[in-house]
Amino acid sequence: MTATKTIEMKSPAEIAIMREAGRVVSEILEILSKAAVPGTTTAELDRIARRELAARKAQPAFLDYRGFPATLCVSLNSEVVHGIPSEKRRLAEGDLVSLDFGAVVRGFFADAAVTVGVGKIAPRAAELVRATKESLDRGIDAFQAGARLGDISNAVQARAESAGFSVVTDFVGHGIGRALHEDPAVPNYGARGTGPRLLPGLVLAIEPMINAGGPEVEVLQDGWTAVTKDGALSAHFEHTVALTEKGPEILTRHA
């Protein structure tokens, strides 16, 4: 999904504003991660996100975006992305919870996601979380001036598949800036040396979605929630990253 037809580079001044938005996102995701405990409803997590946005005088990136009904995406266990918060869904010990969240500050967007375990999780679930986070780290490391977009995609895919997991191909990362979704699309799979050349001023939301089983997903009747077709666990990590003259800078990393 893209909102523009060309890749829009960002000036240092624009990246500075996105850094502000990124700080809001990272601070709130940290609060949400700590609130993801047994007994908490996914709707309560959404209320926390709304409250913390208001306290920082920032706007939600997701609410009403293409009709999405919440501020926060909360996806549990076999849910890959775009889970809708609900009063009927209560977190339980051993759950995997993917929290995907975005904010708008002075007209610029930032977007990030993290997967956390509720209480003690199974070893395989912990391994999936670790591999997904590391696949994001590898993708960010490949985000270098002069490299190609496919270098990021390949780095993500190689790390995930080396652990025996599969990469979701139906959903991808994206450019980000004045719109939540901009060009280019950033697949989590692909070949090195392919795609557009990476230059300073490019800002990407890199977001591996990795499944413990097969890569196939399907969307539920609510029109949003994507789940693994085989019912296997899924994990999701994301950062908004700017390419500067000094290399990649994670704008959504909490200090």
VEXNUGU-343643 format. One record per atom (N, C-alpha, C, O): y, z, x; residue in one letter. Coordinates in steps of 0.05 Angstrom, whole numbers, padded with zeros to 5 digits, always signed. Layout:
N
YZXA
...
//
This chain:
255
-00024+00000+00017M
+00000+00000+00000M
+00025+00000+00018M
+00027+00017+00035M
+00043-00019+00014T
+00067-00020+00029T
+00090-00025+00010T
+00087-00037-00011T
+00114-00015+00018A
+00137-00018+00001A
+00156-00039+00013A
+00176-00046-00001A
+00151-00049+00036T
+00168-00068+00049T
+00152-00091+00060T
+00127-00088+00062T
+00165-00113+00067K
+00151-00136+00078K
+00155-00140+00107K
+00143-00157+00120K
+00172-00123+00119T
+00177-00124+00148T
+00175-00097+00160T
+00179-00077+00146T
+00170-00096+00186I
+00168-00070+00200I
+00197-00061+00206I
+00211-00075+00221I
+00205-00038+00196E
+00232-00028+00200E
+00231-00008+00223E
+00218+00013+00221E
+00246-00014+00244M
+00248+00005+00267M
+00269+00026+00261M
+00288+00020+00246M
+00266+00049+00272K
+00284+00071+00266K
+00301+00077+00291K
+00292+00077+00313K
+00327+00083+00286S
+00345+00091+00308S
+00340+00120+00315S
+00328+00135+00300S
+00350+00128+00339P
+00347+00157+00346P
+00360+00175+00325P
+00349+00197+00320P
+00382+00167+00313A
+00394+00184+00292A
+00376+00186+00268A
+00375+00207+00256A
+00364+00164+00260E
+00346+00165+00237E
+00321+00181+00243E
+00311+00196+00226E
+00310+00179+00267I
+00287+00196+00275I
+00294+00225+00275I
+00278+00242+00269I
+00319+00231+00282A
+00328+00259+00281A
+00327+00271+00253A
+00319+00294+00249A
+00335+00255+00233I
+00333+00264+00205I
+00303+00266+00197I
+00296+00285+00184I
+00287+00247+00206M
+00258+00249+00200M
+00246+00273+00213M
+00226+00285+00202M
+00256+00281+00235R
+00247+00306+00249R
+00252+00330+00231R
+00236+00349+00230R
+00275+00330+00218E
+00282+00352+00199E
+00262+00352+00176E
+00251+00373+00168E
+00257+00328+00165A
+00237+00326+00143A
+00209+00335+00152A
+00195+00348+00138A
+00202+00327+00177G
+00177+00334+00188G
+00174+00364+00191G
+00152+00375+00187G
+00195+00377+00199R
+00194+00406+00202R
+00189+00420+00175R
+00174+00439+00173R
+00202+00410+00154V
+00198+00421+00127V
+00168+00418+00120V
+00156+00437+00110V
+00157+00394+00124V
+00129+00389+00117V
+00111+00407+00132V
+00092+00419+00121V
+00115+00410+00158S
+00096+00426+00175S
+00098+00455+00168S
+00077+00469+00167S
+00122+00465+00163E
+00125+00493+00155E
+00110+00499+00129E
+00097+00520+00126E
+00114+00482+00110I
+00102+00486+00083I
+00071+00483+00085I
+00057+00498+00072I
+00062+00463+00100L
+00033+00460+00103L
+00020+00485+00116L
-00002+00493+00109L
+00034+00498+00134E
+00024+00522+00146E
+00022+00544+00125E
+00002+00559+00125E
+00042+00547+00108I
+00041+00567+00087I
+00018+00561+00067I
+00004+00579+00059I
+00015+00536+00060L
-00006+00528+00042L
-00034+00533+00053L
-00052+00542+00039L
-00037+00527+00079S
-00063+00532+00092S
-00071+00561+00091S
-00094+00567+00087S
-00051+00579+00095K
-00057+00608+00094K
-00063+00617+00065K
-00077+00637+00061K
-00052+00603+00045A
-00056+00610+00017A
-00082+00599+00006A
-00090+00607-00016A
-00096+00582+00021A
-00121+00570+00012A
-00144+00589+00016A
-00160+00586+00035A
-00145+00610-00001V
-00165+00631+00001V
-00182+00631-00025V
-00173+00621-00045V
-00205+00644-00024P
-00222+00645-00048P
-00206+00657-00072P
-00193+00677-00069P
-00208+00644-00095G
-00195+00653-00119G
-00169+00639-00125G
-00160+00640-00148G
-00156+00627-00106T
-00131+00613-00111T
-00137+00587-00126T
-00156+00573-00119T
-00121+00581-00146T
-00124+00555-00160T
-00108+00534-00145T
-00089+00539-00130T
-00117+00509-00148T
-00103+00487-00135T
-00075+00484-00147T
-00056+00474-00134T
-00071+00491-00173A
-00045+00490-00185A
-00026+00511-00172A
-00002+00505-00169A
-00036+00534-00164E
-00020+00554-00151E
-00010+00543-00124E
+00013+00548-00116E
-00027+00528-00110L
-00018+00516-00085L
+00004+00496-00090L
+00023+00495-00074L
+00003+00481-00112D
+00024+00463-00118D
+00050+00478-00124D
+00072+00469-00116D
+00048+00500-00138R
+00072+00516-00144R
+00085+00527-00118R
+00109+00528-00116R
+00068+00535-00100I
+00079+00544-00074I
+00094+00522-00060I
+00116+00526-00049I
+00082+00498-00060A
+00095+00475-00047A
+00123+00470-00060A
+00142+00465-00046A
+00124+00470-00086R
+00149+00465-00100R
+00170+00487-00093R
+00193+00481-00088R
+00161+00512-00093R
+00179+00534-00088R
+00190+00532-00059R
+00214+00536-00055R
+00173+00526-00040E
+00182+00525-00012E
+00200+00501-00007E
+00218+00502+00009E
+00195+00478-00021L
+00213+00456-00019L
+00241+00463-00029L
+00261+00457-00016L
+00242+00476-00052A
+00268+00484-00063A
+00283+00503-00044A
+00307+00501-00041A
+00268+00521-00032A
+00280+00540-00013A
+00293+00526+00011A
+00311+00536+00023A
+00282+00503+00017R
+00292+00488+00040R
+00311+00465+00032R
+00319+00448+00049R
+00317+00464+00006K
+00334+00443-00005K
+00325+00415+00002K
+00340+00397+00008K
+00298+00411+00001A
+00286+00385+00006A
+00274+00375-00021A
+00270+00391-00039A
+00268+00349-00022Q
+00256+00337-00045Q
+00227+00331-00041Q
+00219+00325-00019Q
+00211+00331-00063P
+00183+00324-00060P
+00179+00294-00056P
+00193+00278-00069P
+00161+00286-00039A
+00156+00258-00034A
+00136+00246-00054A
+00137+00222-00059A
+00118+00263-00064F
+00096+00253-00081F
+00101+00254-00111F
+00091+00237-00126F
+00116+00274-00120L
+00120+00279-00148L
+00132+00254-00162L
+00153+00245-00154L
+00117+00243-00181D
+00125+00219-00197D
+00123+00193-00180D
+00131+00172-00190D
+00113+00195-00156Y
+00109+00170-00140Y
+00087+00154-00153Y
+00064+00163-00153Y
+00094+00131-00164R
+00074+00114-00179R
+00060+00130-00200R
+00037+00124-00208R
+00074+00150-00211G
+00063+00166-00233G
+00047+00191-00224G
+00036+00204-00242G
+00046+00197-00198F
+00030+00220-00190F
+00043+00245-00202F
+00067+00249-00200F
+00027+00263-00214P
+00039+00285-00230P
+00044+00311-00215P
+00050+00331-00228P
+00042+00312-00189A
+00045+00337-00174A
+00060+00333-00148A
+00065+00310-00139A
+00067+00355-00136T
+00082+00355-00110T
+00062+00353-00087T
+00069+00343-00065T
+00038+00363-00091L
+00018+00365-00070L
-00008+00352-00078L
-00016+00354-00102L
-00021+00338-00060C
-00049+00329-00065C
-00068+00350-00054C
-00066+00357-00030C
-00086+00359-00070V
-00107+00379-00062V
-00134+00367-00068V
-00142+00363-00091V
-00149+00361-00047S
-00175+00348-00050S
-00197+00366-00039S
-00195+00375-00016S
-00217+00371-00055L
-00238+00391-00048L
-00264+00377-00041L
-00274+00360-00056L
-00276+00385-00019N
-00303+00378-00012N
-00308+00348-00011N
-00301+00335+00009N
-00320+00336-00032S
-00326+00307-00031S
-00303+00290-00040S
-00304+00266-00040S
-00280+00303-00047E
-00256+00288-00053E
-00242+00280-00027E
-00238+00296-00009E
-00235+00254-00026V
-00224+00243-00001V
-00194+00247+00000V
-00183+00259+00018V
-00180+00237-00021V
-00151+00239-00022V
-00142+00239-00051V
-00158+00233-00070V
-00117+00247-00055H
-00103+00244-00081H
-00113+00262-00103H
-00111+00256-00127H
-00125+00285-00096G
-00134+00304-00116G
-00110+00316-00130G
-00091+00324-00117G
-00112+00318-00157I
-00090+00329-00173I
-00094+00359-00177I
-00115+00367-00186I
-00074+00375-00170P
-00076+00404-00174P
-00082+00411-00204P
-00072+00398-00222P
-00097+00433-00207S
-00105+00441-00234S
-00108+00471-00236S
-00117+00484-00217S
-00101+00482-00259E
-00105+00510-00264E
-00135+00517-00267E
-00143+00540-00263E
-00151+00496-00272K
-00180+00500-00277K
-00196+00499-00251K
-00220+00506-00251K
-00183+00492-00229R
-00198+00490-00203R
-00190+00513-00185R
-00167+00516-00177R
-00210+00529-00180R
-00206+00554-00164R
-00221+00551-00138R
-00245+00544-00139R
-00209+00557-00116L
-00222+00555-00090L
-00244+00576-00087L
-00242+00598-00097L
-00266+00568-00074A
-00288+00585-00070A
-00296+00586-00040A
-00290+00567-00025A
-00308+00608-00032E
-00318+00611-00005E
-00335+00587+00003E
-00353+00579-00011E
-00328+00575+00027G
-00343+00553+00037G
-00332+00525+00030G
-00342+00505+00040G
-00312+00524+00012D
-00299+00499+00006D
-00285+00487+00029D
-00275+00501+00047D
-00283+00460+00030L
-00265+00446+00047L
-00241+00437+00030L
-00246+00425+00008L
-00217+00442+00038V
-00193+00435+00023V
-00175+00417+00040V
-00166+00426+00061V
-00170+00393+00030S
-00151+00375+00044S
-00124+00377+00029S
-00123+00372+00005S
-00104+00384+00044L
-00077+00387+00033L
-00059+00365+00045L
-00055+00363+00069L
-00050+00347+00027D
-00033+00324+00035D
-00006+00328+00022D
-00004+00332-00002D
+00015+00327+00038F
+00041+00336+00029F
+00064+00320+00042F
+00062+00314+00066F
+00084+00314+00027G
+00107+00300+00038G
+00133+00311+00028G
+00134+00323+00007G
+00155+00306+00043A
+00181+00315+00035A
+00202+00294+00042A
+00198+00277+00059A
+00225+00296+00028V
+00247+00278+00033V
+00271+00294+00040V
+00279+00313+00026V
+00284+00288+00062V
+00308+00301+00072V
+00329+00279+00078V
+00324+00262+00095V
+00351+00281+00064R
+00373+00262+00069R
+00364+00233+00068R
+00373+00216+00084R
+00346+00227+00049G
+00337+00200+00045G
+00315+00190+00062G
+00307+00167+00061G
+00304+00208+00079F
+00282+00200+00097F
+00257+00217+00091F
+00259+00241+00085F
+00234+00204+00093F
+00208+00216+00086F
+00193+00226+00111F
+00197+00216+00133F
+00177+00247+00107A
+00156+00255+00126A
+00131+00262+00110A
+00133+00270+00087A
+00108+00258+00122D
+00083+00260+00108D
+00062+00270+00127D
+00060+00261+00150D
+00046+00290+00118A
+00025+00301+00136A
+00002+00312+00119A
+00006+00317+00095A
-00021+00316+00131A
-00044+00327+00117A
-00060+00344+00136A
-00061+00339+00161A
-00074+00363+00125V
-00092+00380+00141V
-00116+00388+00123V
-00113+00391+00099V
-00139+00391+00135T
-00162+00401+00121T
-00170+00428+00132T
-00173+00432+00156T
-00173+00447+00114V
-00179+00475+00122V
-00204+00484+00107V
-00210+00474+00085V
-00218+00503+00119G
-00240+00515+00107G
-00232+00540+00091G
-00214+00555+00100G
-00244+00545+00068V
-00239+00569+00053V
-00260+00590+00061V
-00283+00587+00055V
-00251+00610+00075G
-00269+00630+00085G
-00287+00618+00106G
-00279+00601+00122G
-00313+00625+00106K
-00332+00615+00125K
-00344+00589+00114K
-00353+00588+00092K
-00344+00568+00131I
-00355+00542+00122I
-00380+00535+00139I
-00384+00547+00160I
-00395+00517+00129A
-00420+00509+00141A
-00414+00495+00168A
-00393+00483+00172A
-00433+00498+00187P
-00429+00485+00214P
-00423+00456+00212P
-00405+00446+00227P
-00437+00441+00195R
-00432+00412+00193R
-00404+00407+00182R
-00391+00388+00191R
-00394+00423+00164A
-00367+00420+00153A
-00347+00425+00175A
-00327+00411+00178A
-00352+00446+00191A
-00334+00452+00213A
-00333+00430+00234A
-00312+00423+00245A
-00356+00417+00238E
-00358+00395+00257E
-00342+00371+00247E
-00329+00357+00262E
-00344+00366+00220L
-00329+00344+00208L
-00299+00349+00211L
-00284+00331+00218L
-00290+00373+00206V
-00261+00380+00208V
-00252+00375+00237V
-00231+00363+00242V
-00267+00385+00256R
-00260+00382+00284R
-00259+00353+00293R
-00240+00344+00306R
-00279+00337+00285A
-00279+00309+00292A
-00256+00293+00280A
-00245+00275+00292A
-00249+00300+00255T
-00227+00286+00241T
-00201+00293+00255T
-00184+00275+00259T
-00197+00318+00261K
-00172+00326+00275K
-00170+00312+00302K
-00149+00302+00310K
-00193+00311+00316E
-00193+00299+00343E
-00189+00269+00341E
-00177+00256+00359E
-00199+00256+00319S
-00194+00228+00316S
-00164+00222+00311S
-00154+00201+00321S
-00151+00240+00298L
-00122+00237+00295L
-00108+00240+00322L
-00090+00224+00329L
-00116+00260+00338D
-00105+00264+00364D
-00109+00239+00382D
-00091+00231+00396D
-00133+00227+00380R
-00138+00203+00396R
-00121+00179+00387R
-00111+00164+00403R
-00117+00177+00361G
-00100+00156+00350G
-00071+00159+00360G
-00058+00140+00367G
-00061+00184+00360I
-00034+00189+00369I
-00032+00183+00399I
-00011+00172+00407I
-00052+00190+00415D
-00051+00184+00443D
-00049+00154+00448D
-00038+00146+00468D
-00061+00138+00431A
-00061+00109+00434A
-00035+00096+00425A
-00031+00072+00428A
-00017+00112+00412F
+00008+00102+00402F
+00028+00101+00425F
+00045+00119+00428F
+00027+00080+00440Q
+00043+00078+00465Q
+00058+00051+00465Q
+00048+00031+00455Q
+00082+00051+00476A
+00097+00026+00478A
+00082+00005+00493A
+00071+00009+00515A
+00081-00019+00481G
+00067-00041+00493G
+00039-00044+00483G
+00027-00066+00487G
+00027-00023+00472A
+00000-00025+00461A
+00001-00040+00434A
+00022-00049+00425A
-00022-00043+00423R
-00025-00057+00397R
-00034-00037+00375R
-00046-00017+00381R
-00027-00044+00350L
-00034-00027+00328L
-00065-00022+00327L
-00074+00000+00321L
-00080-00042+00334G
-00109-00040+00334G
-00119-00019+00354G
-00141-00009+00351G
-00103-00013+00374D
-00111+00008+00394D
-00112+00035+00380D
-00130+00051+00386D
-00093+00040+00362I
-00094+00065+00347I
-00118+00066+00329I
-00133+00086+00328I
-00122+00044+00314S
-00145+00043+00295S
-00171+00047+00309S
-00189+00061+00300S
-00175+00033+00332N
-00199+00035+00347N
-00204+00063+00358N
-00227+00072+00358N
-00183+00076+00367A
-00186+00103+00378A
-00196+00123+00356A
-00213+00140+00362A
-00185+00120+00332V
-00193+00137+00310V
-00223+00132+00304V
-00239+00151+00302V
-00229+00107+00300Q
-00257+00100+00293Q
-00277+00108+00313Q
-00298+00119+00306Q
-00271+00104+00339A
-00290+00111+00360A
-00296+00141+00360A
-00319+00148+00364A
-00275+00157+00357R
-00280+00187+00358R
-00297+00195+00333R
-00315+00211+00336R
-00290+00185+00310A
-00305+00193+00286A
-00334+00184+00287A
-00352+00200+00281A
-00339+00160+00295E
-00366+00149+00295E
-00382+00161+00317E
-00407+00162+00315E
-00370+00169+00339S
-00385+00182+00361S
-00398+00208+00352S
-00417+00217+00364S
-00386+00220+00331A
-00397+00245+00321A
-00416+00241+00297A
-00426+00260+00285A
-00422+00215+00291G
-00440+00209+00269G
-00428+00208+00242G
-00442+00209+00222G
-00401+00207+00241F
-00387+00206+00215F
-00378+00177+00210F
-00379+00160+00227F
-00368+00173+00186S
-00359+00146+00178S
-00329+00146+00170S
-00319+00166+00160S
-00316+00124+00175V
-00288+00121+00170V
-00283+00108+00142V
-00295+00088+00136V
-00266+00121+00126V
-00259+00109+00100V
-00243+00083+00106V
-00223+00084+00121V
-00250+00061+00093T
-00236+00036+00097T
-00218+00029+00073T
-00202+00011+00076T
-00222+00042+00050D
-00207+00035+00027D
-00178+00046+00027D
-00161+00036+00013D
-00173+00066+00044F
-00147+00078+00046F
-00138+00078+00076F
-00155+00081+00094F
-00113+00074+00081V
-00103+00071+00108V
-00077+00087+00112V
-00065+00096+00093V
-00069+00090+00137G
-00043+00101+00144G
-00021+00080+00139G
-00027+00058+00129G
+00003+00086+00147H
+00026+00069+00139H
+00051+00075+00156H
+00053+00096+00167H
+00068+00055+00156G
+00095+00061+00165G
+00109+00079+00146G
+00101+00082+00123G
+00131+00092+00155I
+00145+00111+00138I
+00174+00113+00148I
+00180+00109+00172I
+00192+00119+00130G
+00220+00122+00137G
+00237+00126+00112G
+00236+00148+00101G
+00252+00106+00104R
+00267+00108+00079R
+00250+00106+00054R
+00258+00113+00032R
+00225+00097+00058A
+00205+00097+00036A
+00181+00111+00046A
+00176+00114+00070A
+00165+00122+00027L
+00141+00136+00035L
+00120+00117+00048L
+00108+00124+00068L
+00118+00093+00037H
+00099+00074+00048H
+00115+00049+00056H
+00126+00035+00040H
+00115+00044+00082E
+00127+00020+00093E
+00106+00005+00110E
+00085+00015+00115E
+00113-00020+00117D
+00096-00034+00136D
+00100-00022+00164D
+00121-00011+00170D
+00079-00022+00180P
+00053-00035+00176P
+00032-00016+00164P
+00035+00008+00167P
+00012-00028+00152A
-00011-00012+00145A
-00025-00004+00171A
-00026-00019+00190A
-00037+00021+00172V
-00050+00031+00196V
-00079+00038+00189V
-00085+00061+00183V
-00097+00018+00191P
-00125+00024+00186P
-00137+00044+00206P
-00127+00046+00229P
-00157+00058+00198N
-00171+00077+00216N
-00196+00064+00228N
-00214+00078+00238N
-00196+00038+00229Y
-00218+00022+00241Y
-00206-00004+00251Y
-00186-00014+00240Y
-00218-00015+00272G
-00208-00041+00282G
-00214-00044+00311G
-00226-00027+00324G
-00204-00067+00322A
-00209-00074+00349A
-00185-00070+00367A
-00162-00074+00358A
-00189-00061+00391R
-00167-00058+00410R
-00154-00085+00416R
-00167-00106+00415R
-00128-00084+00422G
-00114-00108+00429G
-00107-00127+00406G
-00099-00149+00411G
-00110-00117+00382T
-00103-00133+00358T
-00080-00121+00343T
-00074-00097+00347T
-00067-00137+00327G
-00045-00126+00310G
-00018-00127+00324G
-00016-00135+00347G
+00002-00118+00309P
+00029-00118+00320P
+00032-00101+00346P
+00018-00081+00349P
+00050-00109+00363R
+00056-00094+00387R
+00072-00069+00380R
+00090-00071+00362R
+00067-00047+00392L
+00080-00022+00387L
+00105-00019+00404L
+00103-00022+00429L
+00128-00013+00392L
+00153-00012+00406L
+00168+00014+00399L
+00164+00024+00377L
+00184+00025+00417P
+00200+00048+00410P
+00217+00044+00385P
+00228+00022+00381P
+00218+00064+00368G
+00232+00062+00343G
+00213+00059+00319G
+00221+00061+00296G
+00188+00054+00325L
+00168+00052+00304L
+00159+00080+00296L
+00154+00097+00313L
+00158+00085+00270V
+00148+00111+00260V
+00125+00106+00241V
+00127+00090+00222V
+00102+00119+00246L
+00078+00115+00231L
+00067+00142+00220L
+00071+00163+00232L
+00055+00140+00197A
+00039+00162+00187A
+00010+00154+00193A
-00002+00137+00179A
-00001+00167+00213I
-00029+00162+00222I
-00047+00182+00208I
-00042+00206+00210I
-00067+00173+00193E
-00082+00192+00176E
-00112+00185+00173E
-00119+00171+00154E
-00128+00194+00192P
-00157+00190+00189P
-00168+00204+00164P
-00162+00228+00159P
-00184+00190+00149M
-00200+00201+00127M
-00229+00196+00135M
-00237+00173+00135M
-00244+00217+00140I
-00270+00214+00153I
-00291+00227+00134I
-00287+00250+00125I
-00313+00213+00130N
-00335+00223+00113N
-00359+00232+00129N
-00366+00220+00149N
-00372+00253+00119A
-00397+00262+00131A
-00420+00243+00125A
-00440+00242+00140A
-00418+00227+00103G
-00438+00208+00096G
-00429+00180+00100G
-00418+00173+00121G
-00432+00163+00080G
-00424+00135+00082G
-00394+00132+00077G
-00381+00151+00068G
-00383+00109+00083P
-00354+00105+00081P
-00345+00098+00052P
-00321+00098+00047P
-00363+00093+00034E
-00356+00084+00007E
-00342+00106-00009E
-00351+00129-00009E
-00322+00098-00024V
-00308+00117-00042V
-00305+00104-00069V
-00307+00080-00072V
-00299+00121-00089E
-00293+00111-00115E
-00271+00129-00127E
-00269+00152-00120E
-00255+00118-00145V
-00233+00133-00158V
-00242+00143-00185V
-00254+00128-00201V
-00237+00169-00191L
-00245+00181-00216L
-00228+00171-00239L
-00209+00156-00236L
-00235+00180-00263Q
-00222+00170-00287Q
-00193+00178-00289Q
-00178+00166-00304Q
-00185+00198-00273D
-00156+00206-00274D
-00139+00185-00261D
-00114+00187-00262D
-00151+00165-00248G
-00136+00144-00236G
-00125+00150-00208G
-00112+00133-00196G
-00130+00174-00198W
-00120+00182-00173W
-00141+00193-00153W
-00143+00183-00131W
-00157+00212-00162T
-00175+00226-00144T
-00196+00207-00133T
-00212+00196-00148T
-00196+00204-00107A
-00217+00187-00094A
-00238+00205-00082A
-00232+00225-00069A
-00263+00199-00088V
-00286+00216-00079V
-00306+00198-00063V
-00306+00174-00066V
-00321+00212-00046T
-00342+00197-00032T
-00364+00188-00052T
-00371+00204-00070T
-00373+00164-00050K
-00392+00153-00069K
-00419+00168-00068K
-00432+00170-00088K
-00426+00177-00044D
-00452+00191-00041D
-00450+00221-00044D
-00470+00235-00041D
-00426+00231-00050G
-00422+00260-00054G
-00420+00276-00029G
-00419+00301-00030G
-00419+00263-00005A
-00416+00277+00020A
-00388+00288+00024A
-00369+00280+00011A
-00386+00307+00042L
-00360+00319+00048L
-00341+00299+00061L
-00350+00279+00073L
-00315+00304+00057S
-00295+00287+00070S
-00273+00305+00081S
-00268+00327+00071S
-00260+00296+00103A
-00237+00310+00114A
-00214+00291+00120A
-00219+00267+00122A
-00190+00302+00121H
-00166+00285+00122H
-00145+00300+00139H
-00138+00323+00133H
-00136+00287+00160F
-00113+00297+00176F
-00092+00275+00179F
-00099+00252+00180F
-00067+00283+00180E
-00046+00264+00182E
-00021+00276+00196E
-00015+00300+00192E
-00008+00260+00211H
+00019+00267+00222H
+00037+00243+00220H
+00028+00220+00221H
+00063+00249+00216T
+00084+00228+00219T
+00092+00228+00249T
+00100+00249+00259T
+00090+00205+00261V
+00094+00203+00290V
+00114+00181+00297V
+00112+00159+00287V
+00134+00188+00313A
+00154+00168+00322A
+00147+00160+00351A
+00140+00176+00368A
+00150+00134+00356L
+00147+00124+00384L
+00174+00124+00396L
+00192+00109+00388L
+00178+00140+00417T
+00203+00141+00431T
+00200+00129+00459T
+00178+00121+00466T
+00222+00128+00474E
+00221+00118+00501E
+00203+00135+00519E
+00193+00126+00539E
+00198+00160+00511K
+00182+00178+00526K
+00153+00179+00516K
+00136+00194+00527K
+00147+00164+00495G
+00120+00164+00484G
+00120+00174+00455G
+00141+00177+00443G
+00096+00179+00444P
+00095+00188+00416P
+00105+00217+00412P
+00098+00234+00428P
+00121+00221+00391E
+00130+00247+00384E
+00120+00254+00356E
+00127+00239+00337E
+00106+00275+00353I
+00096+00284+00327I
+00118+00298+00312I
+00127+00320+00320I
+00128+00286+00291L
+00151+00297+00276L
+00142+00319+00257L
+00159+00334+00248L
+00116+00320+00250T
+00106+00340+00231T
+00090+00362+00245T
+00073+00374+00232T
+00095+00366+00270R
+00081+00388+00285R
+00098+00413+00283R
+00121+00413+00290R
+00085+00435+00273H
+00100+00460+00270H
+00103+00473+00297H
+00084+00476+00313H
+00128+00481+00304A
+00134+00493+00330A
+00123+00521+00332A
+00126+00534+00353A
//
